[in-house]
Amino acid sequence: MLVVTANWNITDGSLWRRPLRGLVARTWGAVQRAALRAGFRHDGHYAPIDRLDIVFAGDTCDLLSSQQWVTDDLRPWNRSTRVATIRRQVAAAALRRAAPLLRQARQLLADGLVVPAATAQGRPYLRQPVKVPVSITLLAGDRDGFLEAATPEWQQVHWAEQWQGYGWQIEHGQRFGPLHHSQRDQADTPSFSQLLTVGLLARFAAAVLDGAARVAGVTADGLRLLAESHPLEVPDLFWQRFLPQAAGGSQDWATRLATQWKKAVKAWHREAVCSQVQVPCQFDFVGRFAGALEAPSDEGHAEALLADLCGTADRSSGPDDVTDPAGLLLGHPTEAVQAAAWGEAVVSRCLGRPLAVTSEVGLVSGETVDVKLVQPAVPALRPASPRGLAVMGDAGRVEPLDLSHHSPAVAWQPDEAMAAWQQPLQRTGEAA
């Protein structure tokens, strides 16, 4: 069985942080439940899975959202001894915060995943657990590309740019996104998305969390919502959701927040022009986006920008380096972006956060039943959880993994009292 997840975005905690304890428990509970489902074959008989491959498809850590890159206007893509030192410091701090995830990963690598054995009748034998060998691979993303250099002691974790297996080619996929275009021969030139994170969002967060410009209503969840959202959503999210909730009805706080935001936008725009950030389109995308950031815009602005970016794309063929027949499984892009760019030329599954529907406020039609749901005027600021997929069985069926706050952190454990008399744990494939 293959499990793919992406975009955990674990930071060094200097600006905002993602709570990991509950998320890790929910993730491994979902993985084990998926392993149990994968054990049931098409004929209804149960047999333990042979192995479990876990692939973190990029952005496991977010090494761009750090106070370190705001203090002296240093940038992680610059080439200097000081920047290299700061990169190691930021990566080390993020890994310390990732301790719950790393502990669970080490346990799985050492002990394997425990699932029930099978009876002679093809049913789960709950009194006899078996160990399934596990491999873990970390793929580089656009926010944690220099993470491997900070972890030379991780001998059991595989590091790669791509991973192929189960009929899928897996990678982070930032090279397919129009907002993540950067010249390979200019390593010190950031992509649009990278500069937006460091030059705007981190700068704004540092301004409103510390110093004279501090606003009490600003929360880490609100800032993380901006940082982890799709870049095209940032203008609408700030003006329509972040600002009303952070201001809390205070005109003074709203004015201070708007002033700091516009100041950060102007600084980001200047830096983007000076850095020659490239977005492959036929118009001044950076200038148009800066205008949208400085003032509230009409609903549907993100969808309009997406249509303009991908409207002239060649949908007749996808990338020419897809080797596996099932297609691409990407950690960063969203289904909307890839569908607009490729159409049906390439089968792709994406784990990036989709564009939010602009009609979330007010009356919204139900997805599965014909009812109307009344949403609050300003939805709660709760960043999305990472997304995951499981590829099961010989047919390679793909199922989503529920890693949200509503997913139970429940994992199957053998009854020690009933299994104490049994022989030691076996690995799959060993004779009973």
C-alpha positions in Angstrom: 0.0 0.0 0.0 1.1 3.5 -0.8 0.3 6.6 1.3 1.1 10.1 0.1 0.7 13.2 2.1 2.0 16.7 1.7 2.1 20.3 3.0 2.5 19.8 6.7 4.3 23.2 6.7 6.1 22.8 10.1 7.8 26.1 10.8 10.4 27.1 13.4 7.7 28.7 15.5 9.0 32.2 15.4 5.9 33.6 13.6 3.2 30.9 13.7 3.1 27.2 14.3 1.0 24.1 13.5 -0.1 22.0 16.4 1.2 18.5 15.7 0.3 16.3 18.6 -3.3 15.7 17.5 -2.5 15.8 13.8 0.1 13.0 14.1 -2.2 10.8 16.0 -5.0 11.3 13.5 -2.6 10.6 10.6 -1.4 7.3 11.8 -4.9 6.3 12.9 -6.1 7.0 9.3 -3.1 5.1 7.8 -3.8 2.0 9.9 -7.5 2.0 9.1 -6.6 2.4 5.4 -4.2 -0.6 5.7 -7.0 -2.7 7.2 -9.3 -1.7 4.3 -6.6 -2.5 1.8 -6.3 -6.0 3.2 -9.7 -6.9 1.9 -9.4 -8.1 -1.7 -11.9 -8.0 -4.4 -13.2 -11.5 -3.6 -13.9 -10.4 0.0 -11.1 -12.3 1.5 -8.6 -10.6 3.9 -4.8 -10.8 3.7 -2.4 -8.4 5.3 -0.7 -5.9 3.0 2.8 -6.9 2.0 4.4 -3.5 2.8 3.6 0.2 3.4 5.4 3.0 1.5 4.8 6.5 2.9 5.8 9.4 0.8 5.8 13.0 2.1 5.4 14.9 -1.2 7.2 18.1 -0.3 6.7 21.0 2.1 6.9 18.8 5.2 8.6 21.8 6.8 8.1 25.5 5.9 11.5 27.0 6.2 10.5 30.3 4.6 8.0 31.5 7.2 10.6 32.6 9.8 11.5 35.7 11.7 15.1 35.1 10.7 14.3 36.2 7.1 12.7 39.5 8.2 15.2 40.8 10.7 17.9 41.9 8.3 16.1 41.4 5.0 18.1 38.3 4.3 16.6 35.8 1.9 16.9 32.0 2.0 17.8 31.9 -1.7 20.7 34.3 -1.4 24.2 32.7 -1.6 26.4 33.7 1.3 28.0 32.1 4.4 25.6 33.9 6.7 22.5 32.9 4.8 23.7 29.2 4.8 24.2 29.4 8.6 20.7 30.8 9.1 19.2 28.1 6.8 20.7 25.5 9.1 19.4 27.3 12.2 15.9 27.6 10.8 15.9 23.9 9.7 17.1 22.7 13.1 14.4 24.7 14.9 11.7 23.3 12.6 12.9 19.8 13.1 12.7 20.3 16.9 9.1 21.3 16.5 8.5 18.3 14.3 9.6 15.9 17.1 6.1 14.2 17.4 6.2 13.4 13.7 9.8 12.2 13.8 9.2 9.9 16.8 6.3 8.2 15.1 8.3 7.9 11.9 11.2 6.3 13.7 8.9 3.9 15.5 7.3 2.8 12.2 10.7 2.3 10.6 12.0 0.2 13.5 8.9 -1.8 14.4 6.7 -1.7 11.3 2.9 -1.2 11.1 0.9 -3.7 13.2 -2.1 -5.2 11.4 -4.2 -8.3 12.1 -3.1 -11.6 10.6 -5.4 -13.6 8.4 -7.2 -16.8 9.3 -7.4 -19.8 6.9 -10.9 -18.6 5.9 -9.6 -15.2 4.8 -10.8 -13.2 7.8 -8.8 -10.8 10.1 -7.4 -12.7 13.1 -7.5 -10.0 15.8 -5.6 -12.1 18.3 -2.6 -12.5 16.1 -0.9 -9.2 14.9 1.7 -9.1 12.2 4.3 -6.5 11.4 4.3 -4.8 8.0 7.6 -3.3 6.9 7.5 0.4 6.3 9.6 2.7 4.1 9.4 6.5 4.4 10.5 8.9 1.7 10.7 12.7 1.9 10.5 14.7 -1.3 11.8 18.2 -1.6 9.3 21.1 -1.9 9.5 24.8 -2.6 9.5 25.6 1.1 11.9 22.9 2.5 14.3 22.4 -0.4 17.3 22.8 1.9 16.0 20.5 4.7 18.1 17.5 3.8 21.4 19.3 4.4 20.3 19.9 8.0 19.6 16.2 8.7 22.6 14.1 7.6 22.0 11.6 10.5 18.7 10.4 9.1 20.0 7.2 7.5 16.7 5.3 7.2 14.7 8.1 5.5 15.0 8.4 1.8 15.4 11.8 0.2 14.5 12.4 -3.4 13.0 14.8 -5.9 10.7 12.2 -7.4 9.3 8.8 -6.4 7.8 6.2 -8.7 5.8 3.2 -7.9 2.3 1.6 -7.9 1.8 3.1 -11.3 2.3 6.7 -10.2 5.0 9.3 -10.6 5.1 11.4 -7.4 6.7 14.7 -6.8 6.0 18.0 -5.1 5.1 19.5 -8.5 6.0 23.2 -8.0 7.6 23.2 -11.5 4.1 22.7 -13.0 2.6 25.7 -11.2 2.5 29.1 -13.0 3.2 30.9 -9.8 6.3 28.8 -8.9 8.3 29.4 -12.1 11.9 30.2 -11.6 15.0 30.1 -13.8 17.1 27.0 -13.0 20.3 28.8 -14.0 19.6 31.6 -11.4 19.5 29.9 -8.1 19.3 33.2 -6.2 16.1 34.2 -8.0 12.9 33.3 -6.1 9.6 32.2 -7.5 6.5 34.4 -7.1 5.1 32.1 -4.4 8.4 32.0 -2.4 8.8 35.8 -2.5 5.1 36.3 -1.5 5.7 34.1 1.6 9.0 35.8 2.7 8.6 39.3 1.4 5.0 39.9 2.2 3.4 37.5 4.7 6.4 37.0 7.0 7.2 40.8 6.9 3.6 41.6 7.8 3.4 38.9 10.5 6.6 40.3 12.1 5.2 43.8 12.1 1.8 43.1 13.7 3.1 40.5 16.3 6.0 42.6 17.7 6.8 46.3 18.3 4.7 49.4 18.2 2.5 48.1 15.4 1.3 45.1 17.4 -2.4 44.3 17.3 -3.9 42.2 20.0 -6.5 40.6 17.8 -4.0 39.0 15.4 -3.8 35.3 16.0 -1.3 32.7 14.8 -4.1 30.8 13.1 -5.1 33.8 11.1 -1.5 34.4 9.9 -1.1 30.7 9.2 -4.3 30.8 7.1 -2.8 33.5 4.9 0.6 31.6 4.6 -0.9 28.2 3.8 -3.6 29.4 1.4 -3.4 29.4 -2.4 -1.4 32.6 -3.4 -4.3 33.8 -5.5 -6.6 33.7 -2.5 -4.4 36.0 -0.3 -6.1 39.3 -1.3 -9.6 38.1 -0.6 -8.7 36.2 2.6 -7.0 39.3 4.1 -9.7 41.8 3.3 -12.8 39.7 3.8 -11.8 37.3 6.6 -8.5 38.1 8.3 -9.1 41.8 8.8 -12.7 41.7 10.1 -11.8 39.0 12.7 -8.5 40.5 13.8 -9.9 43.9 14.2 -12.8 42.6 16.3 -15.1 45.6 15.4 -12.4 48.2 16.3 -12.0 50.8 13.7 -8.6 51.8 15.1 -7.3 48.2 14.9 -8.6 47.8 11.4 -6.9 51.0 10.3 -3.6 50.0 11.9 -3.8 46.5 10.3 -4.6 47.9 6.9 -1.8 50.5 7.1 0.8 47.8 8.0 -0.6 45.5 5.3 -0.3 48.2 2.6 3.2 49.1 3.8 4.2 45.4 3.5 2.6 45.1 0.0 4.5 48.1 -1.3 7.8 46.7 0.0 7.0 43.3 -1.5 6.1 44.9 -4.9 9.4 46.8 -5.0 11.4 43.6 -4.1 9.5 41.6 -6.7 10.3 44.1 -9.5 14.0 44.4 -8.4 14.3 40.5 -8.2 12.8 40.1 -11.6 10.2 37.6 -10.4 8.8 35.8 -13.5 5.3 34.6 -14.0 4.7 33.1 -17.5 1.8 35.2 -18.9 1.2 38.0 -21.4 0.4 40.7 -18.9 2.0 42.4 -15.8 0.8 39.8 -13.3 2.9 41.2 -10.4 1.5 44.7 -10.8 -2.0 43.5 -11.2 -1.7 41.3 -8.1 -0.2 44.1 -6.1 -3.2 46.3 -6.9 -5.5 43.5 -5.7 -3.5 43.2 -2.4 -3.8 47.0 -1.6 -7.6 47.2 -1.7 -10.7 45.0 -1.4 -11.7 43.5 -4.7 -14.9 42.0 -6.1 -15.8 38.4 -5.4 -14.3 35.9 -7.8 -11.0 37.7 -8.2 -9.0 34.6 -7.5 -10.9 32.6 -10.2 -10.5 35.4 -12.7 -6.7 35.5 -12.1 -6.5 31.8 -12.5 -8.5 31.9 -15.7 -6.2 34.6 -17.1 -3.1 32.6 -16.1 -4.2 29.3 -17.6 -6.5 30.5 -20.3 -3.8 30.4 -23.0 -2.1 27.2 -21.8 -1.7 24.3 -24.2 -4.2 21.7 -23.1 -3.3 19.3 -25.9 -0.5 17.6 -24.0 1.0 17.6 -20.5 4.6 17.3 -19.4 6.9 15.1 -21.5 8.6 13.4 -18.6 5.7 11.4 -17.2 6.8 7.8 -17.3 4.3 5.9 -15.2 1.0 5.0 -16.9 -1.4 6.1 -14.2 -0.1 9.7 -14.2 1.1 12.2 -11.8 0.5 12.5 -8.1 1.5 16.0 -7.0 1.9 17.5 -3.6 1.7 21.2 -4.3 -0.7 22.1 -7.2 -4.4 22.0 -7.0 -6.9 20.2 -9.2 -8.3 23.4 -10.6 -4.8 24.6 -11.7 -3.9 21.4 -13.3 -7.2 20.9 -15.0 -7.1 24.4 -16.5 -3.5 23.8 -17.7 -3.7 20.2 -19.0 -7.3 19.3 -19.4 -7.6 15.6 -19.8 -4.1 15.1 -21.4 -2.6 13.9 -18.1 -4.2 12.0 -15.3 -3.2 13.8 -12.1 -4.1 13.8 -8.4 -3.2 16.9 -6.5 -2.8 17.5 -2.7 -2.5 21.2 -2.8 -5.1 23.3 -1.1 -7.9 24.1 -3.5 -9.2 27.6 -4.1 -11.9 28.5 -1.6 -15.3 29.0 -3.0 -16.2 32.7 -2.9 -19.9 31.9 -2.0 -18.9 30.4 1.4 -20.5 33.4 3.1 -24.3 33.4 3.1 -26.5 30.7 1.6 -24.7 27.7 0.1 -26.2 24.8 -1.6 -25.5 21.4 0.0 -23.2 19.1 -2.0 -25.0 15.8 -1.3 -28.6 16.9 -0.4 -30.9 19.6 -1.7 -30.7 22.0 1.3 -29.5 25.4 2.1 -26.8 26.0 4.7 -26.6 29.3 6.6 -22.9 30.2 7.1 -21.8 32.9 9.5 -21.0 36.3 8.1 -17.2 35.8 8.8 -16.2 32.1 9.0 -13.8 31.0 11.7 -10.2 31.3 10.8 -9.0 27.7 10.8 -6.2 26.7 8.5 -6.8 23.5 6.5 -5.2 20.3 7.6 -2.7 18.5 5.3 -4.2 16.2 2.7 -3.4 12.6 2.1 -4.2 9.7 -0.4 -3.9 6.0 -0.1 -3.2 3.7 -3.2 -4.6 0.3 -2.4 -4.5 -3.2 -4.0 -3.4 -4.5 -7.3 -5.9 -2.4 -9.1 -4.4 0.7 -7.6 -7.6 2.3 -6.4 -7.0 5.7 -4.8 -8.9 6.8 -1.6 -8.5 10.1 0.3 -7.3 10.0 3.9 -9.3 12.1 6.4 -6.7 14.0 8.4 -9.1 16.8 9.4 -10.0 17.8 13.0 -13.1 15.6 12.8 -11.1 12.4 12.1 -10.8 10.1 15.1 -7.2 9.4 16.3 -8.1 5.7 16.7 -5.7 3.0 15.7 -6.2 -0.8 16.1 -4.2 -2.4 18.8 -4.1 -6.1 19.6 -5.7 -7.2 22.8 -2.6 -7.9 24.9 -4.5 -10.0 27.4 -5.9 -12.3 24.7 -2.8 -12.4 22.6 -0.3 -12.8 25.4 -0.2 -16.6 25.0 0.4 -16.3 21.2 3.8 -16.6 19.6 5.8 -13.4 19.0 4.8 -10.9 16.4 5.4 -12.1 12.9 6.3 -10.2 9.8 4.1 -10.6 6.7 5.3 -13.5 4.6 6.6 -15.5 7.5 5.2 -18.9 8.3 3.0 -19.2 11.3 
